[in-house]
């Protein structure tokens, strides 16, 4: 059986669409692991990120909702700093998308 021919321009377009679909997840993961200052991974455990922080809650166990993550990131919680002044609203949304998607596995 022969493989179907897919024109290179179509293959490129399909790969681009796939990358765009994963973009918020990847941006959020980068922010979680190193982009936010301080990075979320310093304090939180999240298996997808390979982090094992002991200061904040274990996000794998907590499995927060998008609203919970957005609220915590914007305003801070306890010793967690607020990131509303240092991250854009799109970055906060990407971070919330990452955490909720990573804990929903």
LINDA-V267974 format. One record per run of one state. SS is the DSSP state (H for helix, E for strand, C for the rest). FROM is the first residue (numbers start at 0). LEN is the number of residues. Records with the same first field share a line. If there is no record, write none. Layout:
BEGIN
SS->FROM-LEN  FROM-LEN
END
This chain:
BEGIN
C->0-7  35-4  42-2  49-1  52-5  62-3  75-1  77-2  80-8  103-2
H->7-28  39-3  46-3  58-4  65-10  88-15
E->44-2  50-2  57-1  76-1  79-1
END
